Amino acid sequence: MAKPQGYQIILEKRAKKEAENIPPPQRHRIDKAISSLSVNPRPVSCKKITQKEGYRIRAGNYRILYTIDDKAKIIVIYRIKVKGKDTYK
């Protein structure tokens, strides 16, 4: 029986830059959360974002913001930010 294909994960330039500035212990947690999205793009802990299209998941004090293209099986991560007032803007 063929194994179902997971989703491809793409980090936008801005998200890559934000990820580079995250300290290693938190970065490991974020990397783990991102890789789990390829298997389950809508985990129970994800929330639909109201101000913008997409979803968010938590990884410690950080929020990972992303969109899902179910037809193409692609997840685009567009922000990785510390939770704050302007996180979703």
LUMVEX-345130 format. One record per residue: residue in one letter; x, y, z of N, C-alpha, C, O in turn. Coordinates in steps of 0.1 Angstrom, whole numbers, always signed. Layout:
% residues N
<code->a neast->X nnorth->Y nup->Z caeast->X canorth->Y caup->Z ceast->X cnorth->Y cup->Z oeast->X onorth->Y oup->Z> .
...
//
This chain:
% residues 89
<code->m neast->+8 nnorth->-12 nup->+0 caeast->+0 canorth->+0 caup->+0 ceast->+9 cnorth->+12 cup->+0 oeast->+19 onorth->+13 oup->+8> .
<code->a neast->+6 nnorth->+22 nup->-8 caeast->+14 canorth->+34 caup->-10 ceast->+12 cnorth->+43 cup->+2 oeast->+1 onorth->+45 oup->+8> .
<code->k neast->+22 nnorth->+49 nup->+7 caeast->+22 canorth->+58 caup->+18 ceast->+17 cnorth->+72 cup->+13 oeast->+22 onorth->+77 oup->+3> .
<code->p neast->+8 nnorth->+78 nup->+20 caeast->+3 canorth->+91 caup->+16 ceast->+13 cnorth->+102 cup->+17 oeast->+21 onorth->+102 oup->+26> .
<code->q neast->+14 nnorth->+110 nup->+7 caeast->+24 canorth->+121 caup->+7 ceast->+20 cnorth->+132 cup->+16 oeast->+8 onorth->+136 oup->+17> .
<code->g neast->+30 nnorth->+138 nup->+23 caeast->+27 canorth->+149 caup->+32 ceast->+27 cnorth->+162 cup->+24 oeast->+29 onorth->+162 oup->+12> .
<code->y neast->+25 nnorth->+173 nup->+31 caeast->+25 canorth->+186 caup->+25 ceast->+40 cnorth->+191 cup->+24 oeast->+48 onorth->+188 oup->+33> .
<code->q neast->+43 nnorth->+198 nup->+13 caeast->+56 canorth->+205 caup->+12 ceast->+55 cnorth->+218 cup->+20 oeast->+45 onorth->+225 oup->+19> .
<code->i neast->+66 nnorth->+221 nup->+27 caeast->+66 canorth->+233 caup->+35 ceast->+76 cnorth->+243 cup->+28 oeast->+87 onorth->+240 oup->+25> .
<code->i neast->+71 nnorth->+255 nup->+26 caeast->+79 canorth->+266 caup->+20 ceast->+79 cnorth->+277 cup->+30 oeast->+69 onorth->+282 oup->+35> .
<code->l neast->+92 nnorth->+282 nup->+33 caeast->+93 canorth->+294 caup->+42 ceast->+96 cnorth->+306 cup->+33 oeast->+105 onorth->+306 oup->+25> .
<code->e neast->+87 nnorth->+316 nup->+34 caeast->+89 canorth->+329 caup->+27 ceast->+102 cnorth->+335 cup->+32 oeast->+107 onorth->+332 oup->+43> .
<code->k neast->+108 nnorth->+344 nup->+24 caeast->+120 canorth->+351 caup->+28 ceast->+119 cnorth->+358 cup->+41 oeast->+129 onorth->+357 oup->+49> .
<code->r neast->+108 nnorth->+364 nup->+44 caeast->+107 canorth->+371 caup->+57 ceast->+107 cnorth->+362 cup->+69 oeast->+113 onorth->+364 oup->+79> .
<code->a neast->+100 nnorth->+350 nup->+67 caeast->+100 canorth->+340 caup->+78 ceast->+114 cnorth->+334 cup->+80 oeast->+118 onorth->+332 oup->+91> .
<code->k neast->+121 nnorth->+332 nup->+69 caeast->+135 canorth->+327 caup->+71 ceast->+143 cnorth->+336 cup->+78 oeast->+151 onorth->+332 oup->+87> .
<code->k neast->+142 nnorth->+349 nup->+75 caeast->+150 canorth->+359 caup->+82 ceast->+146 cnorth->+360 cup->+97 oeast->+155 onorth->+361 oup->+106> .
<code->e neast->+133 nnorth->+359 nup->+100 caeast->+129 canorth->+359 caup->+114 ceast->+134 cnorth->+347 cup->+121 oeast->+138 onorth->+348 oup->+133> .
<code->a neast->+134 nnorth->+336 nup->+115 caeast->+139 canorth->+323 caup->+121 ceast->+154 cnorth->+324 cup->+124 oeast->+158 onorth->+318 oup->+134> .
<code->e neast->+161 nnorth->+330 nup->+116 caeast->+176 canorth->+331 caup->+118 ceast->+179 cnorth->+339 cup->+131 oeast->+189 onorth->+336 oup->+137> .
<code->n neast->+170 nnorth->+348 nup->+136 caeast->+172 canorth->+355 caup->+148 ceast->+167 cnorth->+349 cup->+161 oeast->+168 onorth->+355 oup->+171> .
<code->i neast->+162 nnorth->+337 nup->+160 caeast->+156 canorth->+330 caup->+171 ceast->+167 cnorth->+322 cup->+178 oeast->+175 onorth->+315 oup->+172> .
<code->p neast->+169 nnorth->+323 nup->+192 caeast->+179 canorth->+315 caup->+199 ceast->+177 cnorth->+300 cup->+197 oeast->+166 onorth->+295 oup->+195> .
<code->p neast->+188 nnorth->+292 nup->+197 caeast->+188 canorth->+278 caup->+194 ceast->+177 cnorth->+270 cup->+202 oeast->+170 onorth->+262 oup->+196> .
<code->p neast->+175 nnorth->+271 nup->+215 caeast->+165 canorth->+263 caup->+222 ceast->+151 cnorth->+265 cup->+216 oeast->+144 onorth->+255 oup->+214> .
<code->q neast->+147 nnorth->+277 nup->+214 caeast->+134 canorth->+280 caup->+208 ceast->+134 cnorth->+276 cup->+194 oeast->+123 onorth->+272 oup->+189> .
<code->r neast->+145 nnorth->+278 nup->+187 caeast->+145 canorth->+274 caup->+172 ceast->+142 cnorth->+259 cup->+171 oeast->+135 onorth->+255 oup->+161> .
<code->h neast->+148 nnorth->+251 nup->+179 caeast->+145 canorth->+237 caup->+179 ceast->+130 cnorth->+234 cup->+180 oeast->+125 onorth->+225 oup->+173> .
<code->r neast->+124 nnorth->+240 nup->+190 caeast->+109 canorth->+238 caup->+192 ceast->+101 cnorth->+243 cup->+179 oeast->+92 onorth->+236 oup->+175> .
<code->i neast->+106 nnorth->+254 nup->+173 caeast->+99 canorth->+259 caup->+161 ceast->+101 cnorth->+249 cup->+150 oeast->+91 onorth->+247 oup->+142> .
<code->d neast->+113 nnorth->+245 nup->+148 caeast->+116 canorth->+235 caup->+137 ceast->+107 cnorth->+223 cup->+138 oeast->+102 onorth->+217 oup->+128> .
<code->k neast->+106 nnorth->+218 nup->+150 caeast->+98 canorth->+206 caup->+153 ceast->+83 cnorth->+209 cup->+150 oeast->+76 onorth->+200 oup->+143> .
<code->a neast->+78 nnorth->+220 nup->+154 caeast->+64 canorth->+224 caup->+151 ceast->+62 cnorth->+225 cup->+136 oeast->+51 onorth->+221 oup->+131> .
<code->i neast->+71 nnorth->+231 nup->+129 caeast->+70 canorth->+233 caup->+114 ceast->+70 cnorth->+219 cup->+107 oeast->+62 onorth->+217 oup->+98> .
<code->s neast->+79 nnorth->+211 nup->+111 caeast->+80 canorth->+198 caup->+104 ceast->+67 cnorth->+189 cup->+107 oeast->+64 onorth->+181 oup->+98> .
<code->s neast->+61 nnorth->+191 nup->+118 caeast->+49 canorth->+183 caup->+121 ceast->+37 cnorth->+188 cup->+112 oeast->+28 onorth->+180 oup->+110> .
<code->l neast->+38 nnorth->+200 nup->+107 caeast->+27 canorth->+205 caup->+98 ceast->+27 cnorth->+197 cup->+85 oeast->+16 onorth->+196 oup->+79> .
<code->s neast->+38 nnorth->+192 nup->+80 caeast->+38 canorth->+184 caup->+68 ceast->+29 cnorth->+172 cup->+69 oeast->+24 onorth->+168 oup->+58> .
<code->v neast->+27 nnorth->+167 nup->+80 caeast->+19 canorth->+155 caup->+82 ceast->+4 cnorth->+159 cup->+86 oeast->-5 onorth->+153 oup->+81> .
<code->n neast->+3 nnorth->+169 nup->+94 caeast->-10 canorth->+174 caup->+98 ceast->-10 cnorth->+189 cup->+98 oeast->-7 onorth->+196 oup->+108> .
<code->p neast->-15 nnorth->+195 nup->+87 caeast->-14 canorth->+210 caup->+85 ceast->-24 cnorth->+217 cup->+94 oeast->-23 onorth->+230 oup->+96> .
<code->r neast->-34 nnorth->+210 nup->+99 caeast->-44 canorth->+217 caup->+108 ceast->-45 cnorth->+209 cup->+122 oeast->-55 onorth->+202 oup->+124> .
<code->p neast->-34 nnorth->+210 nup->+130 caeast->-34 canorth->+203 caup->+143 ceast->-45 cnorth->+209 cup->+151 oeast->-50 onorth->+220 oup->+149> .
<code->v neast->-49 nnorth->+202 nup->+162 caeast->-60 canorth->+206 caup->+171 ceast->-56 cnorth->+220 cup->+177 oeast->-65 onorth->+228 oup->+179> .
<code->s neast->-43 nnorth->+222 nup->+179 caeast->-39 canorth->+235 caup->+185 ceast->-39 cnorth->+247 cup->+175 oeast->-36 onorth->+258 oup->+180> .
<code->c neast->-41 nnorth->+245 nup->+162 caeast->-40 canorth->+256 caup->+153 ceast->-53 cnorth->+265 cup->+154 oeast->-63 onorth->+260 oup->+158> .
<code->k neast->-51 nnorth->+277 nup->+151 caeast->-62 canorth->+287 caup->+151 ceast->-63 cnorth->+294 cup->+138 oeast->-52 onorth->+297 oup->+131> .
<code->k neast->-75 nnorth->+296 nup->+133 caeast->-77 canorth->+303 caup->+121 ceast->-75 cnorth->+318 cup->+124 oeast->-79 onorth->+323 oup->+134> .
<code->i neast->-67 nnorth->+325 nup->+115 caeast->-64 canorth->+339 caup->+117 ceast->-76 cnorth->+347 cup->+111 oeast->-80 onorth->+344 oup->+100> .
<code->t neast->-80 nnorth->+357 nup->+118 caeast->-91 canorth->+365 caup->+114 ceast->-87 cnorth->+377 cup->+106 oeast->-94 onorth->+381 oup->+96> .
<code->q neast->-76 nnorth->+384 nup->+109 caeast->-72 canorth->+396 caup->+102 ceast->-66 cnorth->+393 cup->+89 oeast->-67 onorth->+401 oup->+80> .
<code->k neast->-60 nnorth->+381 nup->+87 caeast->-53 canorth->+377 caup->+75 ceast->-58 cnorth->+363 cup->+72 oeast->-63 onorth->+356 oup->+80> .
<code->e neast->-55 nnorth->+359 nup->+59 caeast->-58 canorth->+346 caup->+55 ceast->-48 cnorth->+336 cup->+62 oeast->-36 onorth->+340 oup->+63> .
<code->g neast->-52 nnorth->+325 nup->+66 caeast->-43 canorth->+315 caup->+71 ceast->-46 cnorth->+310 cup->+85 oeast->-56 onorth->+312 oup->+91> .
<code->y neast->-35 nnorth->+304 nup->+91 caeast->-36 canorth->+298 caup->+104 ceast->-24 cnorth->+301 cup->+112 oeast->-14 onorth->+307 oup->+107> .
<code->r neast->-24 nnorth->+298 nup->+125 caeast->-13 canorth->+300 caup->+133 ceast->-12 cnorth->+288 cup->+143 oeast->-22 onorth->+283 oup->+147> .
<code->i neast->+1 nnorth->+285 nup->+146 caeast->+3 canorth->+275 caup->+157 ceast->+13 cnorth->+282 cup->+167 oeast->+20 onorth->+291 oup->+163> .
<code->r neast->+13 nnorth->+277 nup->+179 caeast->+22 canorth->+281 caup->+189 ceast->+34 cnorth->+272 cup->+190 oeast->+33 onorth->+260 oup->+189> .
<code->a neast->+45 nnorth->+278 nup->+193 caeast->+57 canorth->+271 caup->+196 ceast->+64 cnorth->+279 cup->+207 oeast->+72 onorth->+288 oup->+204> .
<code->g neast->+61 nnorth->+276 nup->+220 caeast->+66 canorth->+284 caup->+231 ceast->+60 cnorth->+298 cup->+230 oeast->+48 onorth->+300 oup->+229> .
<code->n neast->+68 nnorth->+308 nup->+231 caeast->+64 canorth->+322 caup->+230 ceast->+62 cnorth->+327 cup->+216 oeast->+59 onorth->+339 oup->+213> .
<code->y neast->+65 nnorth->+319 nup->+206 caeast->+65 canorth->+322 caup->+192 ceast->+52 cnorth->+318 cup->+185 oeast->+46 onorth->+308 oup->+189> .
<code->r neast->+48 nnorth->+325 nup->+175 caeast->+37 canorth->+321 caup->+167 ceast->+42 cnorth->+319 cup->+152 oeast->+49 onorth->+327 oup->+147> .
<code->i neast->+37 nnorth->+308 nup->+147 caeast->+41 canorth->+305 caup->+133 ceast->+28 cnorth->+307 cup->+125 oeast->+18 onorth->+300 oup->+127> .
<code->l neast->+29 nnorth->+316 nup->+115 caeast->+17 canorth->+320 caup->+107 ceast->+19 cnorth->+314 cup->+93 oeast->+30 onorth->+315 oup->+87> .
<code->y neast->+9 nnorth->+308 nup->+88 caeast->+10 canorth->+300 caup->+75 ceast->-3 cnorth->+299 cup->+68 oeast->-14 onorth->+301 oup->+74> .
<code->t neast->-2 nnorth->+296 nup->+55 caeast->-14 canorth->+294 caup->+46 ceast->-12 cnorth->+279 cup->+41 oeast->-1 onorth->+274 oup->+41> .
<code->i neast->-24 nnorth->+274 nup->+37 caeast->-24 canorth->+260 caup->+32 ceast->-31 cnorth->+260 cup->+19 oeast->-41 onorth->+266 oup->+17> .
<code->d neast->-24 nnorth->+253 nup->+9 caeast->-30 canorth->+250 caup->-4 ceast->-32 cnorth->+235 cup->-4 oeast->-23 onorth->+227 oup->-7> .
<code->d neast->-45 nnorth->+231 nup->-2 caeast->-48 canorth->+217 caup->-1 ceast->-46 cnorth->+210 cup->-15 oeast->-42 onorth->+198 oup->-15> .
<code->k neast->-50 nnorth->+217 nup->-25 caeast->-49 canorth->+210 caup->-39 ceast->-34 cnorth->+207 cup->-42 oeast->-31 onorth->+196 oup->-47> .
<code->a neast->-25 nnorth->+217 nup->-40 caeast->-11 canorth->+215 caup->-43 ceast->-3 cnorth->+208 cup->-32 oeast->+8 onorth->+204 oup->-34> .
<code->k neast->-10 nnorth->+207 nup->-20 caeast->-4 canorth->+201 caup->-8 ceast->+9 cnorth->+209 cup->-4 oeast->+20 onorth->+204 oup->-3> .
<code->i neast->+7 nnorth->+222 nup->-3 caeast->+18 canorth->+231 caup->+0 ceast->+14 cnorth->+240 cup->+12 oeast->+2 onorth->+245 oup->+13> .
<code->i neast->+23 nnorth->+241 nup->+22 caeast->+21 canorth->+250 caup->+33 ceast->+32 cnorth->+261 cup->+31 oeast->+44 onorth->+259 oup->+30> .
<code->v neast->+27 nnorth->+274 nup->+32 caeast->+36 canorth->+285 caup->+31 ceast->+37 cnorth->+292 cup->+44 oeast->+26 onorth->+298 oup->+49> .
<code->i neast->+48 nnorth->+292 nup->+50 caeast->+50 canorth->+299 caup->+63 ceast->+55 cnorth->+313 cup->+60 oeast->+65 onorth->+315 oup->+54> .
<code->y neast->+47 nnorth->+323 nup->+64 caeast->+50 canorth->+337 caup->+60 ceast->+55 cnorth->+345 cup->+72 oeast->+60 onorth->+356 oup->+70> .
<code->r neast->+53 nnorth->+341 nup->+84 caeast->+58 canorth->+348 caup->+96 ceast->+62 cnorth->+339 cup->+107 oeast->+55 onorth->+328 oup->+109> .
<code->i neast->+72 nnorth->+342 nup->+115 caeast->+75 canorth->+335 caup->+127 ceast->+79 cnorth->+346 cup->+137 oeast->+89 onorth->+352 oup->+136> .
<code->k neast->+70 nnorth->+349 nup->+146 caeast->+71 canorth->+361 caup->+155 ceast->+69 cnorth->+357 cup->+170 oeast->+61 onorth->+348 oup->+173> .
<code->v neast->+75 nnorth->+365 nup->+178 caeast->+72 canorth->+365 caup->+193 ceast->+58 cnorth->+370 cup->+194 oeast->+54 onorth->+380 oup->+188> .
<code->k neast->+50 nnorth->+364 nup->+203 caeast->+36 canorth->+368 caup->+205 ceast->+36 cnorth->+382 cup->+211 oeast->+43 onorth->+385 oup->+220> .
<code->g neast->+29 nnorth->+391 nup->+204 caeast->+28 canorth->+405 caup->+208 ceast->+16 cnorth->+412 cup->+202 oeast->+8 onorth->+405 oup->+194> .
<code->k neast->+14 nnorth->+425 nup->+204 caeast->+3 canorth->+432 caup->+198 ceast->+3 cnorth->+432 cup->+183 oeast->-8 onorth->+431 oup->+177> .
<code->d neast->+14 nnorth->+433 nup->+177 caeast->+15 canorth->+434 caup->+162 ceast->+18 cnorth->+420 cup->+155 oeast->+22 onorth->+420 oup->+144> .
<code->t neast->+17 nnorth->+409 nup->+162 caeast->+20 canorth->+396 caup->+156 ceast->+12 cnorth->+393 cup->+144 oeast->+18 onorth->+388 oup->+134> .
<code->y neast->-1 nnorth->+397 nup->+143 caeast->-9 canorth->+393 caup->+132 ceast->-11 cnorth->+403 cup->+122 oeast->-20 onorth->+402 oup->+113> .
<code->k neast->-4 nnorth->+414 nup->+123 caeast->-5 canorth->+425 caup->+113 ceast->+4 cnorth->+424 cup->+102 oeast->+5 onorth->+432 oup->+93> .
//
